[in-house]
Each structure stands twice: as C-alpha cells, then as structure tokens.
C-alpha cells in the first residue's frame, strides 16, 4: 500500500500528473499521470526536486557545480574529468536528517522492506522535444533504508555524468536550470520485460505498435545486453504482422544486493517471449496510453503473474515520416472553377494547418475582392467568384469560370496600374495608407494583456490581425507586378538595344540598393562587430550552442562565468532591438510557424558565423556593387544615341526605384504574426490545461469551430490532433500542381510554368536561372528555421521557398535552389546581391535532392545536376549540365500573359508573365 502523507520532499505517484514536471521530473510526472488514469503502474513515490535542491544547498554544492559545469571542455576526456569531480562531491555529501527521515517514512509505507526500483527523473527528460533516455542512472532490487538512501544519492550524482552533460549542452539547456527527482517503486518480479513503441520508429507508421521482449527484468533490454524478440502489431486489430524470435543468451535477474546477468535456460532461449494474444493485449494497452497522452509513446513494460505493468512512458522524439507514396488526390472541389498556386500562395509552400486554412480563406478572399474591385470596377467580381480553398491540404486560388470571363473582359481597366500615375498611386497606397493602418492595428492589440481576455476575444483578436495582414498583403500585390514589369522591360530593352558582347547582364544595374532584408543583415553584422570588442563575450557566444545563448538571453543569465554583466546586458539590449525591428519577418505565412522574434536561434547562428570572421562586410559589398552599377550605367548611356539614351535611363530609373520598394513592402507582411501567434498560444494554453489538446501549439491543428466554445466545453481532441498531423506529414511529401484541373488551356498554361514532378525524373532538374554563376557543392535541404543551423558555409541551400526571414542564410550559402519562385522573387534578388548562383521554381528540388548530396547549380542554364550521394546513400550519375543549345523557357506571349494577369486579379498573373525571362 502507499502512504497518504504528502510532504515537502515526497509526493505520491497518485498525486502527480503531467503538469508536475518541475517537482517530479518527466518520468515521475508521466507515471503519476498513468496512475491517475487507472493504468497498471507499480505503487511508489517520488523524491521531489525540492529534495535534490535541499541536498545541494546543505552540502554547498551549487556554486561548485556551476563553476565546474561552466568550464570549457575541449575534448571528451576533459568533460568526463569535470563530471567525475562533480559526482565525487555528490557521493561525499550527506543527506540532511529531516530529508532522510521523510524518504525512509515513504519507503516504509510501501510495506515491510520491499525490493524497489530507484530511477532518476530529471526535469529536462521524457519531453516531446528531448527524451534524455538513458542519461541518468537506475538501480533495481534495492532493499532497506540505507541502501535506498545510497541509491537516491547516486541518482542525484548521475545528473552529472559526462554523457548527460554533453547531451544537455547539445540541446542548449542551461546547467543552472536542471534538477533531478527520483522515482521509487515496488520492483515487479518480472518473468519478461521490454519496450514498446506505439508507432513504428522504422517507417513512421502510426497504425503499428512495435514491441521488443526478453526474459527477466527489463535492464538487459534497456542496456542492449540482450537481443530481443521483435514484433510488429496492428494497432487496431491486434494482428501480429511480423515476428522475429531471437536467440536470447542472457537475462537480468534479482540477486542479493541488486541484479545480475545470468544465462537463459536452454529451453527458453529460442522460445517466443510473447504469444499472439499476449502481444495483442500489450499493444492494446499501449494504444490506450498513446490516446491518453495524445501522442505516440515509448513505453517500458514488465510482465509478472499479475499481468503487464508499465514502468515508464515518454513521447517518441524522432519519429520518421511514414513510408509509401504521398497522397495524390488533386480532384477539385468545384467543377465550374479554376485553381492556381501563385502570389500569396507561393508564401504557403506546405499544406496548411487546419486553423490557418479556416481563417485565411475568408481573410484572403475579402482582401483580394477589394483590390480587384478597386482596379477593375465594382462589377468585376460577384460573391463566390474567388476563394482560397485547400486541395490535398495545399492552398489554391479559386476563380469561377464566369468570374474569370468577367475579369478578363475588364483587363484594359487594370492596365492603368502600369501607367506613371497608376504606379505612384500603388506605391502611395502602400506607403501612406496600407502600412500605417496595419501598424496601428498591430499596436492596438500589442497593448492588451492576453490573460484578461476570454477565449472568444482571443480568437477575435487573431482573426482581426490576420485580416489586417491579408489586407496589407493585397496592397503589396499592387506593387509586385510593377516591380516585376519594370525589371522585365528594362532587361528586354537593354538586352536587345543596348547590350554588346562582353557587357554586364541587366541585373547588374539593379544591385547595391538598400532594402529591409539588407538592413537586417547589416544590423547583425554591426552586432557581431560590437561583440568582438568584448573578447570574453565573443568567446562565450562563439563556443556555446545557439540554443543555449537564446536561453541565457531570455533568462538574463550570463552565458559563461567569465562574461561581465555590463557587456552581456549591452548585448542583450542590442539583440532585442534587432528582434523588435526585424524579428517579425515570416518563414512561412501559415501561423503554425514561429517568427524569428520567438525563436531567434537562426539569427544567433548567423551572428556566430560573422563572429568567426566569415562572410563579407555588407557595407563594403553594397558600396562596390553601387559603384560598379553607376560606372557601367554611365558607360552604357554615354555610347547611346539621344533617343535610346533617354529610354534607357527612364527604364533604368523606373526599375531601380521599384525593386527596393518591393522588398521593403514584403518584409513587413508579418508585423501581426508575433501578436497573432501569442493570442492563439494563450488560447492553446487554456485548452491544454483543460485536457482538450496535449500542448499549447496544438491549437493550430484545430478547426475554428472546435475552439469557438469555451475551453472547458470542448471535447478531448488530442487523438484528432495527432491524426491531422499524420495526414499533414503525408501531404507535405506531395508535389502540388500549379494549376487545376490539368486539362485544356490550363494544362498548356502549366507548360509555361516550372516543370512538374512528372517531367523531372532525370539527373538534371530544371528551373529558372535567377542568379548567374555555377557552383558544385554539398546540398543542404532545409525545411524551416529549426534546421538553419545545419547549413555549413559553402553549402547549396535547398528549400521550398525563401522569404526575407531566410536572408541570414544567404551569407553562408554557396548557391540557392528552390521549389517555388522566379527571377523576380526574393530569392533571386538576394542571391544576386550576394553573387551566388540560384535556380528557382524547380517544383521538385526538396523532394528530388537528398540532404548531403553533391549538386552542380548552374544559374545561367537554370539547371541543377545531381552528381553525388545523399544521406540515404543514393548516388545519381551526374553530367556537365544541359547542352549549350538546350532550350530555355521564355515568358508567355503577351496576349496570354495579359489574360492570365487579369484572371488572377493582379495577384496571380504576372507571376507567369515574368516567370521565364528572355535570356
């Protein structure tokens, strides 16, 4: 039986739940959650983190731990020596008498000197983002008060093994924040034990349970000392889909004073540990535990005469994507309409999260309707003519056939956008109206405390901010075609009527201008320069993981003991200013994705890159580009006749004036995103506390109707969320067609766009050559900001799309390849500023190119050649690129492009018109 007394240092498992990680550690909190839910868990208690803190304080270990843990460890031997010294001090410490009494009293409450298992439970373990499995110690068959106290002290000391310290450093966890609880449970007298994964860790399938089983106690399984029987069980039916029976040579058994490995009796070595009914029962138990936690679980189990017992459950932290072909259902939801992926949709390269899909449809539709009626007249659109539905999870613009005809007939009205007065009107509309209104809306919500708002107000605030962001984006949409057309017209005029052999390319005349992304780069460069003037701080930032630096930044704790407070506070203030100014740029418009202000580790990566003396000075690079631009423009103009000179200079000034405006406007699209996400995450916290979802950011996986009610009234949606994540992961592996349905003139139009997956099957991937030059280097496929740290200097950056928030990577990259984008996209403009080759709009790069594979990027030919092996070991035989006479895609004919422009309401058309520049 268990004691009913709860004290400062002891907590019963039955009194704990998943919210008690701070005092019970991950293992203790999860076991308590299982006990309260009625799962078979051996009785026991937790020696809380308060007890660990009391022991550390009583023995004066705190300052020594921080001083030792903060020492640089140039090699594993040095780290292990430091860890051994910390552990020696723990073992030499004395457990305070009141603390010892409480531990012994709780132990006595379990019965007459029972055998117990004593397991470490750290506050930073068994979490969804970091399991820390096996980093601390476990002691089995502990019996008697003295042996128990010694085991507890040894568990505390195991928090400071070299392995555990190195793991925490890689995860960026501050040593000052780590504490340890200890779980004490009656030891199951197991005849068999093992592990169970409630999703298949080999192939990612969530409908399969994988079980490893061996004879005896579970220690041999966890330590890897025995080869286990391995079973794959269908989660729903309990059918055993596969079984491997191992030759089990040893097993862990009880002996006096602990455990020992002994030979398995000959008769049992080749015998299956679990028959089919037992495997089905265990899998069913695992499925129930997964459903309770709302996420796939890694479970340790034991079997005795009383049945199965669960001794540990934690989230699976590294589950691969499910194998098999991605879903390919591209059937359109309405037959009398056409569907396009362009404009704002290109900022949504992944399947949409359910909540963003619900909220964005109306917001984007309303803002686009306003824009099109402004430029084409009130009769251009009728209700229901346009929308933003999802097909196979991906966002598409939808235009009804009737609406498309009406818009096409009003094309002449839209052409006033391209007159001088129309251009001034569009830029002024953005600068003097749309931007100030957007800023004011964001400021109004920034001043409201989220904890004072009810659920309805939180959702309403997010909706209002998203509406404001979409309305702002439509104002930017009126600038994008202007900037695009100005560059295309200047380039066409220059290439045909000005350029001679040996002259620079047209884009040379558009480099060296300031824009918000370039200003953000300069801001980080300046911060790196300031940091170098503080050597101790520079050394600390250069040696610590970026995640650890971010943790110290948020906690205002020193990043290293030898950094003085004044320089650290100065750095924090400057970095905060950078985040306040530029941290709202979005990686992806779906608010599922955090912005740099929330997760600034990628910016710290870029800062550390500059601190290491790498990268080019952006001020000097820009000055060189500007001087070269002016010199070559003057030389070209000087040799032209008056008529051509006047046209050349007019087109040049037009293009030079609009290009930076486009980047400035796009950079602020995400102004509302930090506050919008904050409102939704507050709603998520309340839903998680009510047991509706497992964690706050699961709110993005709910539908609007599911969160409209008060959190307390909502049903348990944890399993629903996991299923939606599974579907999303499968959809993310698909390649969405650019137009739907793929018939008739739409299929012909798609032929003018980047090649789709069906005709990108060779060793050469084609796209748009958006920045000239060639490079052969290692490809680094980056899915999002959390992977920015994997890019090494000189790597080829391969991504679905890049936005202004990705600019920090361009300083390190040797080249850029994207699925989405054209010669006038952000990727192209920034790549040209950095002088690196770029091939954009391939449609399939992130799916065809393997991470770590060697590729040859040819920005002149618009091709990427696969020439080396990726991480999966696949080798693609490369060639030297396309032949010299290989056809290059051109812009569509004027009439077709103009029709497309009108059809897409300024947000769609010129994406195609300028997708393939004349070369």
N, C-alpha and C positions, 0 to 999 in steps of 0.2 A: 504494500500500500504506500501512498505518498503522504507526506506531511501537509497539513493545511496552513502551515505558518509561512508567510511571505516576509522576508526581511530585507535589510538594505543590500546585502550581498548575495542573497539566494532568491531565485524565482522558480516556481514550479513550471514544468512544461505546459501544464493545462492552463496556466495564467498568461501564456505568451502567444503572440501572433506575429504576422509578417511586418507589423509596424514597430516591432521591438528590436530591430537590428542594433540600435545604439547600445542597448544593455545586454542583449543575449547573443549578438553576432549573427551572421547569416544562418549558420547551421541550427543554432538554438531557436531562432525566430521561426524558421521553416518547420522544425519539428513541433514546436508549440502550435503552429497553425494546423498541422495534421492532427495533433491530439484533439484540439477543439472541434475539428471537423469529423471526429469519430473514426479516423484511420488507425490501424493496428501499429502502435508505436510503443516500444518498451517503456515502462514507467521510469521517471527520473526527474532531475532538476538541473538548473543552470547556475553555475558560479558566475555572477554577472561581471560586466566590465568595471563596475564600481570596485569589485574586489581586486581586480588587476591594478586599478589606479591606487587603491589603498596600499597594496604591496609595494608598488613602485615608490610611492611617497614615503612609506615607513622606512624603506631602505635607501632613500636618497638617490634613486637610480635615474630619475627624469633628466636632469642636466647631462649626466654622463651618456645616456642613450642618444640624445640629440647631438651631442658633440661627436660621439663616435660614428653615428649614422650619417652625419654631415661631412665626414672626411672623404676626400676624393679616393676612389678605388680604381687605380689604373689597370688592374688585372684581377681575375677571379681569386687568385691566391690572397691578394690584399683584402678583398671583400670578405673572404672566409675568415681571415685573421681578425678583422674587425668584428664580425659576427660572433666568433668564438669568445672574444673578450666580453661582449655584451652578455652572452649566455652564461659565462663564468660568474659574472656578477649576480645574475638571477639565481643561479644554483646556490650561491653563497648567502643569499638573502634569507631572512627569517619571516615566516608568515605571522602577522600580528595575532596575538592571542584571541581577541574578540572575533576576528575573521575566521581563524581556525575552528573556534567553537561552533560557529554557525554552519560551516561546511560539514563538520562531524555530525551535528544535530540533524541536518538534512539527510545525510547518509544513513543515520540510524533510523530515520523514518521510512527507509526502503525495506527494512527487515533486519534479521539477525546476521550482520556482517556478510551481506550478499556479494557475489562477484559482480563487478561493474565494468563498463567500458567508459573510459575517460577520453573525451575528444575535444580538441581545440575548436573554437568557433570565433573567428575574427570578424570585426565589424566591416571589413572590406572583402568578404568572401561570400560565395554562393549567391552572387548577384547576377542579374541578367547580362551585365556588361563585363564582368570579370569573375570567374569562378574561384580562382585561387585553390583549385582542387589539389590536395596533397602537399600544400605548402607548410602546414603545421602538423604537429605530432598527434598520434592516437595511441592509447595504452589500453590493452584488453586484459580481462581476468585480474583486475585489481581488487584486492580484498583486504579489509581492515583500515582503520582511521589513518595510521601512519603511512601506509602505502598510498592511500588516496591523496593525502596532502602532498606527498612527494610527487605524485603523478600530476596534480594540479600545477605545482610549481614548475615542473618540467614542460607542461603545455605552455605556460606563460613564456618560458625561455625560448620555446620553439618558434615564437613570433619573430625571432631574430636570427634565424638561420641565414646563411649566405644566399641560398636559393630563394627564400621568401623575400629577403631584402631586394634582390635583383629583380624579382618579379614585380614587386611594388614600384620600383624605380621605372621599369618599362611601362607600367600602367600610369605613371605620373602621380602616384599617391604620396602625399606628404607624410614622412615618418611621425610627425607630431600628432597626426590625427588618428593613428592606428591603435586600437586596443583589442584585447582578447577576452572573450568569455570562455568558459569551459563547461561542456555538457557531460553530465554524469548520469548514466542509465544502467539499469539492470542488464547484464550480459545475456543475450539469447544463447541458449545452449544449442547451437545450430548444428544440424547434420549436413546442411548445404547452405550456400550463400552466393551472392554475386551482385551484378549490376544490371540495370535495365534502363534503356533509353526509350522514351515514349514517342520518338520519331527516329527514323533511320539515319544515323550520322554518316553513313557511307554514301547515300544517294539523296538525302534530304526529304524522302517521302514521309509525309505526316500521317499516313494511314497504316504505317507499320511500326511495331514495337520490336526492339532488338534486345535480347536477353543473353547475358553471359553467366554461366553457372558452374560451380565447382563444389567438391565435397568439403565439409568442415566449416570453420569460421571464414569470414569474408576477407581477412587480412591477406591471404595468399592471392586473392583475386585483385585487390586494390594495388598490392605491391608488384604485381606482374610475375610472381614466382611460379604460377601455375598456368598452363594452357587450359582455357575454359571450353565447355560446351557452348556453342553459339547457335541461337535460334532466332528466326525472324517470324513474327506472329502478326497476322492481320488484326488490326486494332478493332474492327467492328465485329467480325465473326469469330475470332479466336483461333482461326485455322493456322496451323503451323506451316508456313510457306517454305521454309528451309531449315535444315538442322545439320550441324556438324558436331559429331561426338568425338571429343579429344581423348588422347591417352593421358590421363591425369596422374602424374607421378607422385606429387606431394600434396599435403593439405595442412592447414593450420588448426591445431587443437589446443585445448587447455592443458597446462601443466602447473605444478606448484609455483606460485610467484609470477605467473604470466602465461605466455603462449610459446609454442614451438612448432616447427615444421616436422612432420613425420611422413613416412611413405604411405601412400594409399594402399589398402589391402588389394591384393592381386585381383580378386573377384570384382572389385568395383572400378578398377582403373579404366576399363573400356566401356563401362555401363553409362547410359544416359542419366544425368542427374535429375532431370525433369521429364516426366512423360507428357503426352499431349494435353490431357486435362489439367495437369498442374501448370503447364506453360500458359494455357488459355486463362486460367484463374489469375495467375500473376499478371498477365498482360491487361486483363480487365481492371485489376487493382491499379496498375499504372495509369491506365486511361482515365480512371476516376480522379486520381491525384492531378494529372495534367489538367483536367477540366476544372478542378478546384482552383489551381493556381493560374489558369488561363494562358499557359504557355508550355511547350514541350519540356519534359523534366529528365534529369539524370539522377537515377534513384539507386541507392544501395539497399539490398534486402537480405533477409536471413530466414531460414525455414527450420522450424522445430516441430515437435509433436503437436503443438497448438496451432500450427499453420504458418502463414507468412507474417513477418514483422518488417516494418520499414525503419531503417536506422539513419537514413539521410535522403533528402530530396533537394535538388537545386536546379535552376534553369540550365538548359543546354546553351552554351555561349557561342558556339561556332558551328551552326547547322548549315550545310551547303544548300544551294538551290536544288529543287527537285530535278531529277533527270527526266529525259524524254523531250519530245518536241514541244515548243511553246504553243499556246492556243492560237489558232489561225482563223477564227470566225470573224470575218470582216463584213458580214451582212449588215446592210444599212438599216436603221430603224424606220425610215420612211421612204417609200419608193419615189415620190414626186419631189425629190430634192437631190442636191449635190453636196458633197462633203470634201473639205480641203484642210490640209495641215500647213498653215503658213501664218506669218505675222506673230501675234501674241502666242499662238500655239507652238511656235518654234521655241518659246521660252518654257515650254512644258514638255521636255523630251521623254519623260517617263509616264507610265499610267498614272492617272490622278488618284489621290487619296479620296475616299468617299465624301468626306465633309467638304473638301475644296470643290469637288465636282458639283455637289449640290449648290454651294453658294456662288460659284463662279459663273454658272450658266446664266442666271438672271443678271448678274452684275455686268458681265461682258456684253451680253445681248443689249441691255439698255444703253450702255455707253456707246456701242457701235451704231445703234439706231440713231442716237442723237448726232453722231458725227456724219453719218451718211445723209441724213435729212438736212443738215447744215450745208453740205456741199452739193447735194443733188436735188434739193427741194423736198417739200413735205409729202409729195405723192410717190416718192421713190420706193418706199417700203410700206408694207402693211403688217399688221400684227401677225406674228407667226412666220414671217418670211425668213428670219435668221435665228440662229441659236448656237449654243456651244455644247452639244451632246458628247457623250463618250461612246466609242466603238471599240470593243475588246479592251476597255479601260483607258484608251487614249482619247485626248480631246480633239475634236474636229469642228471647224466652222461649218454650219449647215445653212444652205441657201435654197429656198424653194425654187422650183423651176419658174413659176410665174414671177416671183420676185427678181430672179436673175434676169429675165427678159426686161422687166421694167427698169432695172438698174442699168442694163446695157444700153437701152434707148436714151438714157439720161447721161451717157458718157460725156457729151460735149459740155454739160454743166460742170462736171468735175474738173475739166481741163483748166478752169480758172485758177486752180490750185498752183499751176505751174507758171502763171504769169508773175511779173515782178510784184504786183500788188498782192496777189494771192500768196506768194512766198512770205512777204512781210507780214501778212495777216496771220499766217500759220505760226511763224516764229513768235510774233507778238502774242498770239492766243496762248501759246505755251508759257512764255516768259512772264507776261503781265497778268494773266488770268488763271490758267490751269495750275501752274506751280504754286502761286500764293494761296489759292483756295485749298489745295492739297495740304500744304504746310499747316494752314490754320486748322484743318480737320484733325490732323495728327496731333497738333499741340493741344487741342481741346480734350482729346482722350488721354493724352500723356499725363494730364494733371489730375486724373481721377484714380482714387485708390481702389484696387480690384477687390479688396476684402470687404468693401462696403456695398458692393453691387450684388444683386441677386442673379440667379442663373439666366433669367430672361434678359437682364441688362447686359450681362457679359456677352451673350450671343448677339444681341442687337448691336453692341459696340463693334464686334468683329465684322458683322455684316456691313455696317456703315463705313468702316475703314477699308474693307475690300471694295465696296462701291466707289469710294474716293480714289483708290489706287487704279481701278479699271478705267474710271473717267479720265484720270491723268494719263494713262497709257494711250487712250484714244487721241488725246491731244498730241502725244509724241508720234502717233501713227501719221498725223498730217505732216510731220517733219521728215520722217524716214524716206518717203518717196522723193521728197525734194532733194535731200542729201544724195540719195541714190542716183536720181536723174542728173544732178549737177556733175557728179563724177563720171557717169557714163558718157554724157555729151562732151565734156571736156576731153575725156580719153579718146573718144571717136574722132573728134576734130584734130587732136594732137597727132594721133597715130596716122591719119590719112593725109593731113595737110601741112603738118609741121615736122614730124619726126624724120630724121635721116639715119642711115646706118651708123651705129655707134652712139646714138643719143640715148639718154636715160629713159626708162619706162615712165609712163604718165604718172604713176603713183608717187614717183619721187617728188613731184611738185606739191604733194599734199601731206608731207611729213614735217615733223618738228613743231607742231602746234600743241598748245596746252589743252587738256580736257580733264574731266573729273577723274577718270582712271589713272591718267598720268600724274595728276596732282596727288592721288593716293599713294602711288609708287614713290614720289618724292618725299612724302610725309614719312614713310617707313625708312627711306634712305637717310633722312635727317635724324630720325630717332636712333638709327644704328650709329651714325657719326657722333651723336651726343653720348651714346652708351660707351663708345670706345674711349671717351675722355675720362671714364671711371673704370679703371682696369679690373678691380675686384668684381664689379658688377658685370662687366663684359665677360670675364672668365666664367662666372656663375651661369650667365644666360647661354654662353656657348657650350657648356658641358651638361646642363640639365635637360631632360626631355621637355619638349614644348608643353605637354600636358601638365607637368609639374610646375612650370613657370606660370601657366594660366591659373593653376590652383593657388599659388602664392599671391598672384595678382589679385584674385578675388578675396582671399582671406587677409590680405595686407600683411602676411607673414614674410619674413626675409627668405629669399631663395637659397641663401647659403649663409653660414655663420659669419664669414668674414666680410659680408656686404654691409656697409653702414646704412643706417636708417634714412639719412638725408638723401643719399643718391637713389635708394630704392623708391622712396616716396616721390622723388622727382621723375623717375622713370615711369612709375605708375600713373602720375598725373598726365604725362605726355602721351602715354599709350591710350589712356582713357579719352583724351582729346581726339586722338586719331579714330577711335571707335565711335565717338559721338559724331564725328564729321563724315566718316566713310563706312561705318560698320553696318549700315542698312542695305548695302548692295546685296542683291539676291543671287544665290547659286541656281535657283530654280523657282519659278513663280508659285508653285504649289507650296502653301504654308506648312506642309509637312516638314519641309527642310528648314533648319535654323539658319540665321544670318550670321555674318562674322561677329557682330556685336555680342551675340550669345555664345558662340563657340569660336573664340579668336585664335585657337592653336595654329591654324594655317598661316595666319599673319605672323605669328611668332616664328614659324618655320622660315618664312621669307626674311624676317629680321635677322635670324641667326645666319642665314645664307650671306647676307650683307656683312654681318659681323665677322665672318670668316674671310673677308677680303675678296669675295667673289661677286660677280655681277658687274655691270657697267654703271657709272655715275649717270643718272638720268638727266641731270642738268647739262653735263658735257655732251651726252648723246643727242639731246634735243638741240643744243646750240650748233653742233656740227650739221645735223640734218637741216636746220633752218638756214644756215649759211650756204650750204650746198644747194638747197632749194632756190634761194634768191639768186645765187650766182648763175645757175643753169636756166632759170626762168628769164633772167635778163639777157643771157646769151641767145636763147631761142627767139625772144622778142626782137632783138637787135637785127637779126638777119631776115625778118619777115617784111613783106610789103605792108603799107599802111592798113589796108583792109583786113588782111589776115592777122596783123598785129593787134588791131582793135578787138577782133573777135576772140583771139587767143587770150588776151588779157581780161576781157569781160568774162569769158567762161572760166578762166582760172580763178578770178576773184570770187565768182559765184560758188565754185566748188570748195575753195579754201575757206570761205565764210561759213558754209553749212556743215562741213564734216565735223568740226568740234562740237557744234550745237547738238548734233545727233547724239554724240557720246555723253554730253552733259545731261541731256534730257533723259536718256535711258538709265543713267547712273542713279537717278532719284526715284525710279519706279518703286523701289522697295521701302520708301520712307515709312509707310504704315506697317510694314511687316513685323518689326520687333514688338510694337504695341499690340498688334492684332494677335500675334502668337502668345503674348503674355495674357491677354484676356481668355483665349481658348485654353491655355495651360492651367489657368486658375480654375476654369470650369472642369478641366480634366482632373485636377487635384481633388475637387469635391466628389466627382464621380468615382475616383479610385477609393477615396475614404468610405464611400457608400457601398463598395464592392461591385459597382457596375462594370468597371474596367480594371485591369491589373495595375496600370501605371498611368500617370497623367498624360503622357504624349500619345496614349491610345485613343484620346479624344478625336484625333484626326481620322481615325478609322471608323467613326460612327457616321450615320446619316443625320441630316438636320432634324428630322422628325424624332429621332431617338434621343436627342439631347434637349429638345424644346421643353420637356417637362422638368420639374424639379428633380435633382439627382436622387432624392430618396424614393421617388415614384418610378424610377426607371428599372427595368429588369436587369438581371445579370447577363451582360453581353460579352464576357471575356472570351468564351469559346467562339462567338461570332467574329470578334476582332481577329483572333488567330486564323480563322478560316479566310477572312478577307486579306490578311497579309499573305497567306499562302497563294491565293489567286493572283494577287498583285505581283508576287515574285515570278510566277509563271508568265504573266502578261509582259513583264519587263524584258523577257528574253525574246519577245517577238519584234519584228520589224514592221512598223505601221506603214501602209501605203500612203503616198502623198495625196492621192485623190481617190474618191469612191463615189459611185460604183465604177469599177475599172472596165468601162465599156465606151464605145463610140468615141466622140470627140474628147471625152475626159481621159481616155487611155492615150490618145495622141498627145494631149497636153502633158500627161505624165512623162512622155518621152522626152520632153524638153527640160525635165527636172532631173535631179541626181538619180543615178541608176539604182534600181531597187535590188532586193536580195536575189531575185531570180536571175539577174544577168551579172552578178558579181561573184562568180564562182571560181575564177582562176586565181593565179598567183599575183595578179595585178588588180588592185582596187582603184577605180577611177572616181574622181570628184571634180571640184572646181579648184584650179590653181589660183589661190587667193593671195599668196605672198611668194615672191620668186626665190629661187635658190634650190639647192639639193643638200640632203644630209642622209647619211646612213648611221643609224644608232639604235639603241635598245628602246622598244616601245613600252610605255607605261600606261596601262589602261586605268584611268581614274574615274570612279563612279560619282564622286562627290567630295565635299570638303574634308570629310573624315579620313580620306585617303591621300590628301595633298602631301603629307609627309613622306609618302613612298616615292615621289618624284625625285630623281637624282640629277645633278647638273649634267646637261647634255642629252638627257632622255628625250624621246619624242612623246609629247603629251597627246594621248588619245582619249577623247571624251565625246559624249553625246552632243554637247554644245558648250560653249563658254560664254559667260556674261561678264560684265565689269568686275564682279566679285572674284573672277578667276585670274585677274591681271597679275597678281603676285607670282603666279607660276611661270609667266612668260619670260621673266628674267632668268629662270633656270633652264627652261626648255631649249632643246636644240631644234625642234620643229613641232608643228601642231597638225593634228588630223582630227576631224570631227564628223559625226553622222549628219548634223544639221548645220546649215549656214551657207553663205555665198560670199562673193568677192567684196561685198559692201557690209558684211556683218561685223560685229565687234571683234571676233577672232581675227578676221582679215586685217582690220585697221591696226590692232595692237601688234600682230605679228610683223607687219611691215615696219612699225615704229622700232621694233627690236631687231629687225633684219634677219628674221628666221623664216624658213620656208613653211608654207601652210597649204594643206589640201583639205578643203571643206566640202560639206554636203555629200559625203560618200553614201550615206544611208545605212551602211553596214559596218563601219570601221570597228566599233566597240564589240561587235559580235564575231567578226572575222579575224581580227588581230588578237593574238594571245599575249597576255602580260609577260614581259620579258623577252619577247620575240624580236629579232633584228629586222628592221624595215628600212627601206630606202624611200624617202619622201622627196618627190620632185615637184616643186611648186610651179615650175614653168610648164610642165606637161600635165599637171593636175592628176598625178598618179602616185600610188603607194605600192611598192613591191615588197612582197613577203620573202625574206631571204634567210631567216634563221629560226631557231627553235624557241618556242614559248615555254611557260612553266609546265604545261602539260606534256612536254616532250615532243609535240608535233613539229615536224620540220617541213617547211614549204620551200620547194626549189625555186630560187629566185631567178630573175633575168635582169637585164640592164635597164629595164623600163620600156615604155612603148616605143615603137619605131618612130623615126623622125617625121614620117608622113602620117602618123596616126591622126585620125580626125579629132578635132576639138569641138566641144559643144559651143554653139553660138546662141545669142539671145533670140527668142522667138520673133517672128515677123511682127511688124508694128501693129497691124490691124488686130491680130490675135492677142497680142500683149495688151493692147488698149482695152479690148473686150474683157480680158481677164482682170485688168485693173478695176474696171467698173463693177464687174461681177463680185469682186471681193470687197468692194466698198473701201478702197484705199488701203485697207489693212492687209489684203491678200495680193492684189495684182502685181505690183512692181517687184514683189519677191521673185516672180518668174521673169519679168521683163529684164531684170538685171542679174538673174541667177548665173547666166553664162555670158560673160563679157566677150566682146570681139577681141581676139588676140592678134 
